[in-house]
Amino acid sequence: MIAGGAPAPSAALLAETAVRALRAEARLGPKPGLVDHRGGGAHDDMDLPLLLASAEALRPVFLAVADASERTAVGVELREELGRLGRAGDRAMLRATRGVNTHRGALWALGLLVAGAAGARDEREGVRRAARLAALPDRHVPAGAPSNGERARRRHGVRGARGEAAAGFPHVTMVALPRLRRAAAAGTGRDVARLDALLEVMSLLDDTCVLHRGGAEGLRMVRRGASHVLAEGGAGTDSGRAALMDLDGRLRAGRLSPGGSGDLLAAALFLDMVPWPEPSAGTGRGEVACRR
């Protein structure tokens, strides 16, 4: 219970909301270069049933993250416990997918946001707590080869997933969420709103998934292509949909997957779905003010 207000979402509800967000992102289509109901996009080892199974496999880790965050103050102790739980969740994901990395980036982002939301009064506080956790060290990270995303981050000098989280998820709070909420206020269809939010993130994000596969030129193509779709009116117009399908074809042909953008859309859907005890001060259900 939040003092003087409505009850905070339970750990079980936060876990369910995280899984719902992952499922919603997976089912959304047509997404350029990403897995959806049509198939694997730029991936030859994934499909929609695999993503849905992966999302369900992560439910226990989200539940454990929320439980731990309700018991422990934000600090190094909690950060290290979340790291342990996240690594266990990664192993559970790989067991469910027979070794395919379906949701590692989403597990990082949503795990932090679930932790931040546990006991938070509103969206702003939840994001702020998640950012504080992301910035803390974890002494127990196993030594070994860096991930593909980390190698891309170092090679290209970009923020990467950890930097995005430590900065307060600006592409979620200042890009995807405002787009979703403006569209809802205007009566735009849900899937069109979500596709346009994804495209806006794609047009701005230094997506390390794209950088890993396509380098700087691949990233320029993704960002310009997404901007062009939006300039043509977005996913809800004939010209925008034609541009979207053209971009999808080019990403598939180039095996370019904007997976980081997909992860951040799932994060935005999670924040939008959480029944916060209080509206965000000064923002209602609109933007959460975070600096880039």
Secondary structure as GFF3:
##gff-version 3
##sequence-region A 1 292
A	DSSP	alpha_helix	11	27	.	.	.	ID=ss1
A	DSSP	alpha_helix	48	57	.	.	.	ID=ss2
A	DSSP	alpha_helix	59	71	.	.	.	ID=ss3
A	DSSP	alpha_helix	76	97	.	.	.	ID=ss4
A	DSSP	alpha_helix	104	117	.	.	.	ID=ss5
A	DSSP	alpha_helix	123	135	.	.	.	ID=ss6
A	DSSP	alpha_helix	148	156	.	.	.	ID=ss7
A	DSSP	alpha_helix	160	166	.	.	.	ID=ss8
A	DSSP	alpha_helix	170	171	.	.	.	ID=ss9
A	DSSP	pi_helix	172	176	.	.	.	ID=ss10
A	DSSP	alpha_helix	177	185	.	.	.	ID=ss11
A	DSSP	alpha_helix	190	204	.	.	.	ID=ss12
A	DSSP	alpha_helix	208	231	.	.	.	ID=ss13
A	DSSP	alpha_helix	238	254	.	.	.	ID=ss14
A	DSSP	alpha_helix	259	273	.	.	.	ID=ss15
###
